[in-house]
Each structure stands twice: as C-alpha cells, then as structure tokens.
Amino acid sequence: MDALTPEMLARLTIYNMPPAPPNYDQIGRFFIGYGATWTFLVFSGMIFCALNYKNPIIKIRCIPLSFGAILMLHSYWVLAQITYSVGRTMPVVLAYDIQYFFMGIYFPLGIALFHASNLRFLHVAKLQKQFTHPEIRVRDKCNGGNSSFLCRIRNLEYTTRIMLFIGIGMIFQTLLTVGMWFACKKYHPTFGLPGTEIKGATFPEQLVDLGRGWEWWPSVMWQFIWTWMIAPYLIWRSWGIRDTMGWRTQTIGCCLARQVYFSLHGASCISGSFANRSIYSLHATPMFLIASYVPAFDKINAIWTPSQWIHLSIMVFEIFTVFVPVFQVIRSWIIARKVNDSNTKWETASTKSSVGSSTLDWKSSNNSLTEKSKLDYLDEELGDRLLTMAALDHVLKDNPAPLLEFSALNDFSGENIAFLTRTAKFKTSWPVMPEGEQQLDVYNEALSIYTDFISPKDAEFPLNLSSRELKHHEAIFESAARALCGDSGANPATPFDIEAPMPGQFRNGSFSDVGTILKYRGDIPEAFNLEVFDHVQSHIKYLVLTNTWPKFINEMQSRRRSSESGRSGTSASSGGSLGSRLSRRLARLLRDLGL
C-alpha cells in the first residue's frame, strides 16, 4: 500500500485491492492469544463433559444438541478473533463472502440448535411430572399415522420432531442466503440483479457499502426472532422450575445473553453524542446494526469489528452451556465424597455399637440424642447423620412421597425413586416364588418394571445402567416385551439420550396399563428369579444417596428455615405452593424420624 502511487490509489477498488501481510502488532497478538486461550478452555470443558456423559447432570442435557450449537457458534466467534490479524491477507470480497455465509448459515443454525436444547429442558420437566401426577402419562396419539403426513410428524419422538422443524427452517435459510448472494452483483460484478452493484467512488466508501445491504437483513431478522420471541417464551416457561442441575440457570442465562446490555470503556474513543448514548444502552443485535451504519463507529470498527458485539453473547452462551455443567459435575463429586464419608462413618459406628437393623440403629441413636438435648433439624451433626443409607432406607420405606416429588420436579430423576418404590412393592408382594400359573403373574409384574424403567425402547426415562447390566435384563425380558408392546423401531440406548421413542401400538402410558389388557403367557426364562432387580436396585439406591438425597436434605433444611422465618404471616398465602407442601411433608418426615 505504501508503494502505490496516487494514480493507482485513485483506481483502487474492492475488486483489485492487493492482499496485505498479516498484522501481528500488539492488538493482533492479543486477539490471537485471546481466541486461542478461550478456544482451549471451551474445548477442554466440552471434552470434560463428553468423558462424564454418564453423569445424570450431563446425560439429561442431550449433548449432541448443545455441543452442535457450540461448535457452530464458536466457529463464527473464532472468525471474528482472527479478522484483525489475517483478514487483509485475502481479497476483500472473499473476506466479506466468508463473513456473510458464516453469519447467514452458521450463526442461525447454532442459535436454533441451542434453543432446541432449551426446549428439551421444558419437555423433560413436563414429562417428569408424570411421577407425581400419573394422569400426565397418557398422551393422545394421532390416528392414521400410516397415511397422514401430519399424523406421522405428531407421533415422532420429541427431539426428532424439533430437529425436523429446525432442519426445514435451516434449508430455507441456506437457500435464501445462497440465493441472495447470487443476486447481489457487488460480490461478483459479472452477474446479478441490476441495482445491486457496489456503491461508492472511493475504496473506503465501497468497503463500507460491502458490509451493508438488504442481503444481511434475514440473518438479523433471525436474531430478533430468537431474542424477542423465542427467548422470552423460554424465560417465562422456565422461571417457575427450580431444578438442582443448573439447567434452569443455563437456559435463562443464555436467553438473557441475547438481551444483555454491554458497556465498553472504548466509548470515550467515539465521537458523536448518538454513538456515546448507544454503546451504553443497547445490546448485541442493535449494536451490530449501529456499528455497521453509524459513521462514528468507524474508528472502533477498525479494531473491534461490528460482529464482535454478537460474539460477546456467544461467549455467554458458552459459559452457561459448557462451564455451568462442568461446575455442577465437580460439585456433585464433592457431595458424593461427603456422603460416602458420612455413610462410612455412621454405618461403622452403628455396627460397632449394636447388632440389628441399621435403620433402627440409626433411628434409636438419634432418639437417644434428642432425649438428652433437643436438636434442631439444621444442626450440623444431625445433618451429617442424615447423609446415610440407613436414613434413605427409612424414608423410602415409611414416607417416600416427598422424596419422589422433589426428585421429579427439582432433580429430574423421578424414575429412580419410582423404580425403588416399585421394586420394594414387588418384593413385598412376592416374598417367595410361587408355583404353577402364579409364576407368570410374578414374571408379568417384573416385566412391567422392566418396560417402565429399564428398557431403552419403552421407558420414557431409562435408568442410568451399564451396558452389561442392560444386556442381562434384555436377555430375560426383551423378547416378552416385544411380544406385547411390539417393535418400537428404536435404536439401542445411546449415552447422550434420555428420551425413549414413542411406545408401541398398545401403549399410551406405562406397561402396567397394558397389563390390564394383555399378559405374557409364554415360557419364563430360566434366569428369572425374585432377585432379578437386586443389583439394579442397589446401584440406583447408591445413585440416589450420592446425588438426589443430599440435595433433598439441603432443600428440606432451606424450606424449614424459610417456613420458620415466614411463619408470622406468610404461611397462609403460600399454602398452595410447592414449598409449603414440601414443608408440611418435612414436618411429617421429622416426626417419622423421631426428630
């Protein structure tokens, strides 16, 4: 550029602008280091989540949707970080072509996948209510699914249905983006619609016009749709959900990131009162438009490109989508270690002190303490004693309803408590294996437990089991389940999916409903016995002890504390809320535990 003569500069356009060497000054090195560091952190977090996919916190989030969104959005983010350094090393029009297609295809697809993941949050929360409100399990299916296209769509599994709509929208967006590029002559002067040529007599004027125009507006329109229509809906629907996995926080935080207000110290570099007011009061999408169209932003645009305003919200997406689950997993490890230590401590003490039931030992130990001095439920020592398998067994036996409600509505693991209560009822109903035809009754009841909680083809929330354990139970029950329920056409359980496909033709709710219509009358596998679920029961009970149970204890303590502080006048107004119901059940639980 320095060697160009004035005559050559006068003839310079965006089409004959010679490439320049990379710009690795202090600002360029900062953007490269900044982009590389953040990319390393994001990918490290994604690898961490993938390696811990069996953790319920990760498994329930549907990793393919979340990480697919992150990969799309982060590709666009990386593009902005290298623009300052290497953007001038390629032809000007090519650089803007890349920016145009990334913003027109990658960015909308990433946002769409992200919101699809958030919609799953609402769907899972709705489905989990079936464990506390069984009538929700019945879902009216559309008749005529073999002949009607709309019926087939309605009967699709939820994630497949969402991805179908997203796919249709993105095909339309891709065709629109490519079509507008071919129609715009400023990207290729030899063909295109008349009137779409580049405007401006000088190179700077042409460069400004290249970054503006009607072809950019569909992408901006998608941003407004996600920001002002989809995101408020998700926030409204998610606001009343109090989950323990950080999913609600992730959903609301990412939705607000589309509406967050940014403030930069660089405002002092901008001339013009309008620009000064704008930078302090507008969020990502309007700031992108203002930076693209307001001349006062030219000085900042040379360093901080207009798309960087959008990339700030992408970073917030990545923080909530990647690092919040990482934090939740690490915290679950800490809680599990604390529970294991507490369980080992008190179970060992109980074994040394007396001989008998661990539950009775635990309860009598606490009763003896309460006789000596009145202990509050929030007492640290008493809370530590509650983190034991004996305490969990006592609650599951005497009053599992509060734990079931909490696990379904807050922890999204209602299937675990429901399975434990069903298997306990099964073992109580059949203390010994009967003879003759009654063995088929035992097998059918066990088959209903398998299809409701274990089968990846029939259970809406299959238990988190190893492949070895799953194959063992499939060998005992799968052929009978397929004989009654039909082949659902499902793929084997994947490590990232928690949602089963639509059940077979005989099923609207659980297998227990089908059992009133049809019963299996074939041969009983030799491997079947009354202890068929014992290993799974122990595994699930341990998961509950180390995951759901300590969260339940903390929630109960918090509810009781809130109830005592607000007992003066607020109890009447909140009597119908979930918190008050949990508080009342907490009082009954404390009485049952002798506290």
C-alpha positions as semicolon CSV with decimal commas, in nm:
position;residue;x (nm);y (nm);z (nm)
1;M;0,000;0,000;0,000
2;D;0,284;0,240;0,078
3;A;0,438;0,179;-0,266
4;L;0,120;0,264;-0,454
5;T;0,121;0,589;-0,648
6;P;-0,164;0,844;-0,617
7;E;-0,289;0,739;-0,959
8;M;-0,304;0,375;-0,851
9;L;-0,480;0,469;-0,528
10;A;-0,741;0,657;-0,729
11;R;-0,812;0,346;-0,936
12;L;-0,817;0,118;-0,630
13;T;-1,144;-0,071;-0,571
14;I;-1,255;-0,361;-0,357
15;Y;-1,201;-0,588;-0,659
16;N;-0,835;-0,504;-0,727
17;M;-0,718;-0,431;-0,372
18;P;-0,392;-0,629;-0,330
19;P;-0,367;-0,855;-0,023
20;A;-0,157;-0,729;0,268
21;P;0,071;-0,925;0,501
22;P;-0,068;-1,043;0,838
23;N;-0,097;-0,777;1,105
24;Y;0,073;-0,916;1,415
25;D;0,107;-0,597;1,616
26;Q;0,011;-0,584;1,984
27;I;-0,360;-0,579;1,907
28;G;-0,326;-0,863;1,657
29;R;-0,130;-1,076;1,903
30;F;-0,390;-1,002;2,170
31;F;-0,677;-1,126;1,954
32;I;-0,484;-1,439;1,852
33;G;-0,392;-1,520;2,213
34;Y;-0,740;-1,433;2,335
35;G;-0,904;-1,657;2,075
36;A;-0,664;-1,948;2,131
37;T;-0,699;-1,934;2,510
38;W;-1,078;-1,921;2,509
39;T;-1,099;-2,194;2,244
40;F;-0,875;-2,417;2,456
41;L;-1,093;-2,359;2,762
42;V;-1,418;-2,423;2,574
43;F;-1,294;-2,742;2,409
44;S;-1,146;-2,862;2,738
45;G;-1,486;-2,815;2,900
46;M;-1,658;-2,999;2,615
47;I;-1,414;-3,290;2,643
48;F;-1,471;-3,299;3,019
49;C;-1,847;-3,320;2,965
50;A;-1,808;-3,591;2,700
51;L;-1,589;-3,800;2,930
52;N;-1,851;-3,770;3,206
53;Y;-2,152;-3,831;2,985
54;K;-2,288;-4,097;3,225
55;N;-2,330;-3,837;3,497
56;P;-2,702;-3,750;3,521
57;I;-2,619;-3,379;3,505
58;I;-2,460;-3,426;3,161
59;K;-2,679;-3,707;3,031
60;I;-3,006;-3,521;3,069
61;R;-2,883;-3,220;2,868
62;C;-2,863;-3,401;2,532
63;I;-2,501;-3,332;2,444
64;P;-2,537;-3,350;2,063
65;L;-2,775;-3,054;2,054
66;S;-2,580;-2,840;2,300
67;F;-2,236;-2,914;2,156
68;G;-2,363;-2,887;1,800
69;A;-2,478;-2,535;1,883
70;I;-2,146;-2,453;2,049
71;L;-1,942;-2,576;1,750
72;M;-2,146;-2,364;1,509
73;L;-2,136;-2,052;1,723
74;H;-1,772;-2,091;1,819
75;S;-1,668;-2,124;1,454
76;Y;-1,826;-1,786;1,392
77;W;-1,663;-1,650;1,709
78;V;-1,314;-1,765;1,601
79;L;-1,362;-1,598;1,264
80;A;-1,404;-1,261;1,435
81;Q;-1,094;-1,304;1,650
82;I;-0,864;-1,358;1,351
83;T;-1,017;-1,086;1,134
84;Y;-0,786;-0,811;1,260
85;S;-0,471;-1,017;1,207
86;V;-0,530;-1,210;0,886
87;G;-0,839;-1,050;0,736
88;R;-0,632;-0,837;0,498
89;T;-0,428;-1,128;0,368
90;M;-0,711;-1,235;0,135
91;P;-0,908;-1,045;-0,130
92;V;-1,156;-0,802;0,022
93;V;-1,463;-0,950;-0,142
94;L;-1,364;-1,304;-0,038
95;A;-1,325;-1,191;0,323
96;Y;-1,675;-1,044;0,320
97;D;-1,811;-1,355;0,147
98;I;-1,683;-1,568;0,435
99;Q;-1,834;-1,328;0,689
100;Y;-2,165;-1,327;0,501
101;F;-2,203;-1,706;0,485
102;F;-2,097;-1,759;0,846
103;M;-2,348;-1,502;0,966
104;G;-2,618;-1,628;0,731
105;I;-2,581;-2,003;0,795
106;Y;-2,358;-2,096;1,089
107;F;-2,492;-1,839;1,333
108;P;-2,868;-1,902;1,282
109;L;-2,815;-2,279;1,289
110;G;-2,614;-2,254;1,612
111;I;-2,883;-2,045;1,780
112;A;-3,154;-2,282;1,656
113;L;-2,976;-2,588;1,796
114;F;-2,919;-2,407;2,122
115;H;-3,286;-2,320;2,166
116;A;-3,380;-2,677;2,069
117;S;-3,169;-2,790;2,364
118;N;-3,350;-2,542;2,587
119;L;-3,689;-2,665;2,465
120;R;-3,584;-3,014;2,576
121;F;-3,544;-2,871;2,925
122;L;-3,911;-2,774;2,929
123;H;-4,009;-3,108;2,776
124;V;-3,815;-3,310;3,033
125;A;-3,960;-3,101;3,317
126;K;-4,310;-3,169;3,184
127;L;-4,253;-3,543;3,145
128;Q;-4,108;-3,575;3,494
129;K;-4,440;-3,457;3,638
130;Q;-4,583;-3,797;3,545
131;F;-4,415;-3,946;3,852
132;T;-4,618;-3,721;4,083
133;H;-4,926;-3,685;3,859
134;P;-4,982;-4,020;3,682
135;E;-5,260;-3,881;3,465
136;I;-4,999;-3,684;3,267
137;R;-4,858;-4,012;3,134
138;V;-5,150;-4,062;2,899
139;R;-5,078;-3,896;2,567
140;D;-5,340;-3,897;2,295
141;K;-5,179;-4,016;1,976
142;C;-5,290;-3,917;1,631
143;N;-5,479;-4,188;1,446
144;G;-5,396;-4,275;1,089
145;G;-5,022;-4,239;1,132
146;N;-4,958;-4,471;0,837
147;S;-5,143;-4,248;0,589
148;S;-5,129;-3,890;0,717
149;F;-4,807;-3,689;0,699
150;L;-4,918;-3,460;0,983
151;C;-5,002;-3,760;1,200
152;R;-4,658;-3,904;1,139
153;I;-4,498;-3,578;1,244
154;R;-4,709;-3,561;1,559
155;N;-4,614;-3,917;1,654
156;L;-4,241;-3,854;1,615
157;E;-4,020;-3,856;1,923
158;Y;-3,986;-3,504;2,062
159;T;-3,622;-3,438;1,972
160;T;-3,673;-3,577;1,622
161;R;-3,976;-3,352;1,574
162;I;-3,787;-3,043;1,689
163;M;-3,491;-3,126;1,464
164;L;-3,728;-3,172;1,170
165;F;-3,863;-2,820;1,209
166;I;-3,514;-2,679;1,259
167;G;-3,393;-2,864;0,951
168;I;-3,675;-2,723;0,738
169;G;-3,602;-2,373;0,864
170;M;-3,230;-2,402;0,801
171;I;-3,279;-2,540;0,450
172;F;-3,492;-2,235;0,377
173;Q;-3,233;-2,003;0,538
174;T;-2,946;-2,164;0,346
175;L;-3,127;-2,139;0,013
176;L;-3,219;-1,779;0,090
177;T;-2,861;-1,690;0,186
178;V;-2,711;-1,851;-0,124
179;G;-2,981;-1,707;-0,350
180;M;-2,927;-1,352;-0,225
181;W;-2,552;-1,389;-0,271
182;F;-2,601;-1,487;-0,635
183;A;-2,846;-1,199;-0,682
184;C;-2,606;-0,937;-0,539
185;K;-2,370;-0,803;-0,808
186;K;-2,141;-0,633;-0,557
187;Y;-1,998;-0,976;-0,465
188;H;-1,946;-1,072;-0,832
189;P;-1,969;-0,782;-1,083
190;T;-2,018;-1,010;-1,385
191;F;-2,368;-1,132;-1,293
192;G;-2,654;-1,047;-1,060
193;L;-2,965;-0,832;-1,041
194;P;-2,948;-0,475;-1,174
195;G;-2,920;-0,215;-0,899
196;T;-2,723;-0,438;-0,663
197;E;-2,383;-0,312;-0,775
198;I;-2,129;-0,176;-0,529
199;K;-2,185;0,188;-0,439
200;G;-1,914;0,444;-0,374
201;A;-1,648;0,619;-0,580
202;T;-1,356;0,552;-0,346
203;F;-1,224;0,238;-0,182
204;P;-1,335;0,337;0,173
205;E;-1,687;0,412;0,051
206;Q;-1,706;0,080;-0,132
207;L;-1,575;-0,105;0,173
208;V;-1,849;0,045;0,388
209;D;-2,119;-0,043;0,135
210;L;-1,989;-0,401;0,110
211;G;-2,074;-0,459;0,476
212;R;-2,425;-0,320;0,442
213;G;-2,728;-0,405;0,236
214;W;-3,054;-0,596;0,229
215;E;-2,876;-0,931;0,194
216;W;-2,764;-0,908;0,560
217;W;-3,113;-0,850;0,698
218;P;-3,250;-1,208;0,701
219;S;-2,972;-1,307;0,942
220;V;-3,051;-1,005;1,158
221;M;-3,419;-1,096;1,143
222;W;-3,341;-1,442;1,286
223;Q;-3,158;-1,276;1,573
224;F;-3,460;-1,061;1,653
225;I;-3,688;-1,367;1,640
226;W;-3,467;-1,562;1,879
227;T;-3,415;-1,259;2,103
228;W;-3,763;-1,113;2,129
229;M;-3,990;-1,413;2,066
230;I;-3,828;-1,747;2,149
231;A;-3,606;-1,630;2,437
232;P;-3,885;-1,451;2,633
233;Y;-4,104;-1,759;2,592
234;L;-3,830;-1,985;2,728
235;I;-3,765;-1,748;3,019
236;W;-4,136;-1,737;3,103
237;R;-4,174;-2,115;3,089
238;S;-3,850;-2,180;3,282
239;W;-3,898;-1,924;3,556
240;G;-4,102;-2,144;3,789
241;I;-3,883;-2,454;3,751
242;R;-3,638;-2,498;4,038
243;D;-3,406;-2,773;3,922
244;T;-3,091;-2,876;4,107
245;M;-2,874;-2,932;3,797
246;G;-2,827;-2,572;3,688
247;W;-3,029;-2,633;3,372
248;R;-3,277;-2,356;3,451
249;T;-2,990;-2,118;3,526
250;Q;-2,826;-2,218;3,199
251;T;-3,145;-2,165;2,998
252;I;-3,238;-1,828;3,147
253;G;-2,878;-1,706;3,145
254;C;-2,829;-1,787;2,778
255;C;-3,164;-1,634;2,683
256;L;-3,075;-1,316;2,867
257;A;-2,740;-1,315;2,689
258;R;-2,934;-1,235;2,373
259;Q;-3,073;-0,931;2,552
260;V;-2,786;-0,836;2,779
261;Y;-2,664;-0,480;2,781
262;F;-2,295;-0,430;2,716
263;S;-2,075;-0,142;2,822
264;L;-1,719;-0,087;2,699
265;H;-1,452;0,153;2,809
266;G;-1,391;0,234;2,441
267;A;-1,689;0,467;2,437
268;S;-1,457;0,755;2,505
269;C;-1,299;0,696;2,164
270;I;-1,627;0,755;1,981
271;S;-1,721;1,096;1,852
272;G;-2,087;1,190;1,832
273;S;-2,349;1,204;2,105
274;F;-2,566;0,935;1,942
275;A;-2,284;0,681;1,946
276;N;-2,200;0,761;2,308
277;R;-2,558;0,701;2,414
278;S;-2,590;0,386;2,206
279;I;-2,293;0,198;2,341
280;Y;-2,417;0,228;2,697
281;S;-2,777;0,131;2,637
282;L;-2,808;-0,128;2,358
283;H;-2,744;-0,500;2,338
284;A;-2,583;-0,724;2,079
285;T;-2,801;-0,714;1,767
286;P;-2,881;-0,338;1,769
287;M;-2,517;-0,268;1,849
288;F;-2,418;-0,470;1,541
289;L;-2,653;-0,260;1,328
290;I;-2,539;0,068;1,479
291;A;-2,172;-0,021;1,439
292;S;-2,240;-0,111;1,076
293;Y;-2,436;0,203;0,985
294;V;-2,322;0,486;1,216
295;P;-2,007;0,664;1,084
296;A;-1,898;0,748;1,439
297;F;-1,808;0,382;1,489
298;D;-1,553;0,373;1,207
299;K;-1,258;0,420;1,444
300;I;-1,370;0,132;1,664
301;N;-1,467;-0,091;1,370
302;A;-1,106;-0,091;1,253
303;I;-1,017;-0,284;1,570
304;W;-1,345;-0,412;1,712
305;T;-1,545;-0,535;1,413
306;P;-1,926;-0,495;1,425
307;S;-1,982;-0,869;1,462
308;Q;-1,785;-0,866;1,789
309;W;-2,096;-0,728;1,958
310;I;-2,270;-1,054;1,871
311;H;-1,971;-1,263;1,978
312;L;-1,991;-1,127;2,332
313;S;-2,327;-1,301;2,369
314;I;-2,178;-1,617;2,216
315;M;-1,921;-1,623;2,496
316;V;-2,203;-1,602;2,750
317;F;-2,371;-1,895;2,574
318;E;-2,053;-2,098;2,608
319;I;-2,009;-2,011;2,974
320;F;-2,358;-2,131;3,065
321;T;-2,367;-2,426;2,825
322;V;-2,020;-2,570;2,893
323;F;-1,883;-2,439;3,221
324;V;-2,201;-2,446;3,430
325;P;-2,239;-2,824;3,373
326;V;-1,867;-2,868;3,446
327;F;-1,913;-2,685;3,775
328;Q;-2,221;-2,893;3,857
329;V;-2,037;-3,220;3,790
330;I;-1,741;-3,121;4,008
331;R;-1,979;-3,015;4,284
332;S;-2,159;-3,350;4,256
333;W;-1,826;-3,525;4,307
334;I;-1,764;-3,323;4,623
335;I;-2,112;-3,400;4,753
336;A;-2,073;-3,770;4,671
337;R;-1,744;-3,785;4,859
338;K;-1,904;-3,613;5,157
339;V;-2,194;-3,858;5,153
340;N;-1,963;-4,158;5,125
341;D;-1,753;-4,035;5,417
342;S;-2,063;-3,970;5,626
343;N;-2,217;-4,303;5,537
344;T;-1,897;-4,490;5,621
345;K;-1,859;-4,301;5,948
346;W;-2,208;-4,358;6,086
347;E;-2,265;-4,707;5,950
348;T;-1,935;-4,817;6,102
349;A;-2,030;-4,659;6,433
350;S;-2,370;-4,826;6,420
351;T;-2,213;-5,166;6,352
352;K;-1,976;-5,133;6,647
353;S;-2,238;-5,007;6,890
354;S;-2,507;-5,270;6,841
355;V;-2,632;-5,564;6,637
356;G;-2,952;-5,531;6,434
357;S;-3,111;-5,328;6,163
358;S;-2,902;-5,034;6,050
359;T;-3,218;-4,828;6,010
360;L;-3,329;-4,899;6,367
361;D;-2,978;-4,832;6,496
362;W;-2,972;-4,502;6,315
363;K;-3,313;-4,402;6,444
364;S;-3,251;-4,514;6,802
365;S;-2,918;-4,332;6,801
366;N;-3,088;-4,011;6,706
367;N;-3,371;-4,069;6,954
368;S;-3,119;-4,107;7,233
369;L;-2,961;-3,778;7,140
370;T;-3,295;-3,599;7,125
371;E;-3,376;-3,729;7,472
372;K;-3,057;-3,571;7,606
373;S;-3,095;-3,240;7,433
374;K;-3,339;-3,106;7,179
375;L;-3,161;-3,099;6,844
376;D;-3,272;-2,879;6,558
377;Y;-3,300;-3,031;6,212
378;L;-3,046;-2,777;6,087
379;D;-2,790;-2,893;6,340
380;E;-2,465;-2,978;6,160
381;E;-2,414;-3,309;6,338
382;L;-2,770;-3,420;6,276
383;G;-2,748;-3,320;5,910
384;D;-2,437;-3,533;5,877
385;R;-2,622;-3,832;6,020
386;L;-2,897;-3,788;5,765
387;L;-2,649;-3,849;5,481
388;T;-2,654;-4,225;5,532
389;M;-2,804;-4,522;5,354
390;A;-2,997;-4,608;5,670
391;A;-3,172;-4,271;5,665
392;L;-3,253;-4,308;5,296
393;D;-3,390;-4,660;5,351
394;H;-3,608;-4,532;5,634
395;V;-3,761;-4,259;5,417
396;L;-3,812;-4,491;5,120
397;K;-3,990;-4,739;5,344
398;D;-4,207;-4,508;5,553
399;N;-4,271;-4,191;5,351
400;P;-4,118;-4,173;5,000
401;A;-4,371;-3,919;4,864
402;P;-4,172;-3,601;4,948
403;L;-3,853;-3,750;4,804
404;L;-4,038;-3,862;4,490
405;E;-4,188;-3,516;4,442
406;F;-3,853;-3,347;4,488
407;S;-3,669;-3,586;4,258
408;A;-3,927;-3,545;3,982
409;L;-3,988;-3,170;3,998
410;N;-3,644;-3,049;4,106
411;D;-3,384;-3,314;4,027
412;F;-3,544;-3,460;3,712
413;S;-3,471;-3,810;3,841
414;G;-3,817;-3,922;3,945
415;E;-3,767;-4,253;3,767
416;N;-3,509;-4,355;4,028
417;I;-3,741;-4,314;4,327
418;A;-4,035;-4,459;4,136
419;F;-3,824;-4,764;4,046
420;L;-3,713;-4,815;4,406
421;T;-4,070;-4,798;4,536
422;R;-4,197;-5,032;4,262
423;T;-3,927;-5,292;4,325
424;A;-3,985;-5,272;4,700
425;K;-4,355;-5,334;4,642
426;F;-4,270;-5,619;4,406
427;K;-4,051;-5,793;4,664
428;T;-4,311;-5,739;4,936
429;S;-4,587;-5,883;4,720
430;W;-4,385;-6,193;4,636
431;P;-4,166;-6,294;4,931
432;V;-4,119;-6,640;4,779
433;M;-4,156;-6,771;4,425
434;P;-4,500;-6,932;4,386
435;E;-4,573;-7,246;4,192
436;G;-4,768;-7,304;3,873
437;E;-4,954;-7,030;3,690
438;Q;-4,872;-6,770;3,954
439;Q;-4,514;-6,765;3,830
440;L;-4,645;-6,596;3,517
441;D;-4,807;-6,330;3,736
442;V;-4,471;-6,268;3,903
443;Y;-4,298;-6,251;3,567
444;N;-4,558;-6,010;3,425
445;E;-4,519;-5,776;3,720
446;A;-4,141;-5,783;3,678
447;L;-4,188;-5,730;3,305
448;S;-4,387;-5,414;3,376
449;I;-4,099;-5,283;3,588
450;Y;-3,856;-5,361;3,306
451;T;-4,059;-5,181;3,039
452;D;-4,136;-4,880;3,261
453;F;-3,784;-4,818;3,392
454;I;-3,513;-5,023;3,217
455;S;-3,600;-5,087;2,853
456;P;-3,447;-4,818;2,626
457;K;-3,725;-4,890;2,375
458;D;-4,019;-4,848;2,611
459;A;-3,920;-4,640;2,915
460;E;-3,952;-4,264;2,877
461;F;-3,666;-4,222;3,126
462;P;-3,449;-4,537;3,119
463;L;-3,241;-4,590;3,429
464;N;-2,873;-4,499;3,408
465;L;-2,732;-4,852;3,383
466;S;-2,419;-5,001;3,236
467;S;-2,443;-5,179;2,902
468;R;-2,359;-5,509;3,074
469;E;-2,646;-5,472;3,320
470;L;-2,880;-5,367;3,042
471;K;-2,794;-5,670;2,828
472;H;-2,851;-5,900;3,126
473;H;-3,207;-5,775;3,171
474;E;-3,274;-5,767;2,798
475;A;-3,193;-6,138;2,784
476;I;-3,464;-6,201;3,044
477;F;-3,738;-5,959;2,941
478;E;-3,682;-5,817;2,592
479;S;-3,849;-6,092;2,388
480;A;-4,158;-6,082;2,610
481;A;-4,168;-5,701;2,595
482;R;-4,156;-5,706;2,217
483;A;-4,426;-5,972;2,204
484;L;-4,665;-5,746;2,398
485;C;-4,554;-5,394;2,307
486;G;-4,436;-5,452;1,952
487;D;-4,114;-5,331;1,798
488;S;-4,085;-4,957;1,856
489;G;-3,812;-4,931;1,595
490;A;-3,578;-4,767;1,843
491;N;-3,205;-4,768;1,824
492;P;-3,010;-4,910;2,118
493;A;-2,963;-4,675;2,410
494;T;-2,715;-4,400;2,339
495;P;-2,503;-4,239;2,609
496;F;-2,648;-3,895;2,536
497;D;-3,021;-3,962;2,507
498;I;-3,263;-3,987;2,795
499;E;-3,584;-3,993;2,598
500;A;-3,731;-4,310;2,458
501;P;-3,918;-4,321;2,129
502;M;-4,293;-4,334;2,112
503;P;-4,423;-4,660;2,260
504;G;-4,582;-4,938;2,061
505;Q;-4,939;-4,957;1,947
506;F;-5,071;-5,093;2,278
507;R;-4,918;-4,820;2,489
508;N;-5,035;-4,474;2,584
509;G;-4,895;-4,479;2,934
510;S;-4,696;-4,743;3,118
511;F;-4,676;-5,118;3,070
512;S;-4,884;-5,159;3,384
513;D;-5,174;-5,011;3,187
514;V;-5,116;-5,266;2,911
515;G;-5,102;-5,542;3,169
516;T;-5,474;-5,495;3,234
517;I;-5,535;-5,576;2,864
518;L;-5,265;-5,826;2,771
519;K;-5,042;-6,054;2,972
520;Y;-4,745;-6,256;2,867
521;R;-4,827;-6,629;2,856
522;G;-4,510;-6,770;2,706
523;D;-4,216;-6,951;2,860
524;I;-4,038;-6,790;3,154
525;P;-3,659;-6,761;3,107
526;E;-3,459;-6,979;3,342
527;A;-3,252;-6,680;3,456
528;F;-3,561;-6,511;3,604
529;N;-3,599;-6,510;3,982
530;L;-3,721;-6,282;4,258
531;E;-3,374;-6,130;4,294
532;V;-3,363;-6,020;3,930
533;F;-3,365;-5,648;4,019
534;D;-3,147;-5,662;4,331
535;H;-2,827;-5,546;4,165
536;V;-3,002;-5,264;3,980
537;Q;-3,181;-5,166;4,298
538;S;-2,852;-5,137;4,488
539;H;-2,698;-4,937;4,204
540;I;-2,990;-4,693;4,177
541;K;-3,013;-4,656;4,554
542;Y;-2,645;-4,559;4,563
543;L;-2,704;-4,303;4,286
544;V;-2,991;-4,157;4,486
545;L;-2,782;-4,149;4,802
546;T;-2,493;-3,963;4,638
547;N;-2,694;-3,736;4,407
548;T;-3,059;-3,674;4,493
549;W;-3,061;-3,744;4,867
550;P;-2,815;-3,472;4,981
551;K;-2,991;-3,218;4,757
552;F;-3,321;-3,322;4,912
553;I;-3,183;-3,278;5,262
554;N;-3,047;-2,932;5,179
555;E;-3,377;-2,832;5,020
556;M;-3,573;-2,953;5,321
557;Q;-3,347;-2,757;5,554
558;S;-3,392;-2,448;5,341
559;R;-3,769;-2,494;5,328
560;R;-3,789;-2,537;5,701
561;R;-3,575;-2,230;5,759
562;S;-3,796;-2,027;5,526
563;S;-4,108;-2,166;5,689
564;E;-3,992;-2,070;6,037
565;S;-3,885;-1,721;5,930
566;G;-4,212;-1,655;5,748
567;R;-4,446;-1,826;5,992
568;S;-4,568;-1,492;6,128
569;G;-4,797;-1,418;5,834
570;T;-4,691;-1,560;5,502
571;S;-4,785;-1,922;5,555
572;A;-5,147;-1,868;5,455
573;S;-5,063;-1,707;5,122
574;S;-4,810;-1,972;5,027
575;G;-5,003;-2,274;5,148
576;G;-5,074;-2,397;4,799
577;S;-4,720;-2,368;4,670
578;L;-4,468;-2,646;4,626
579;G;-4,256;-2,501;4,905
580;S;-4,538;-2,521;5,158
581;R;-4,624;-2,876;5,055
582;L;-4,263;-2,980;5,099
583;S;-4,255;-2,805;5,438
584;R;-4,563;-2,991;5,559
585;R;-4,423;-3,321;5,440
586;L;-4,094;-3,229;5,604
587;A;-4,274;-3,195;5,936
588;R;-4,422;-3,542;5,895
589;L;-4,082;-3,675;5,793
590;L;-3,922;-3,531;6,107
591;R;-4,186;-3,693;6,322
592;D;-4,130;-4,026;6,146
593;L;-3,758;-3,999;6,208
594;G;-3,814;-3,922;6,574
595;L;-3,673;-3,572;6,547
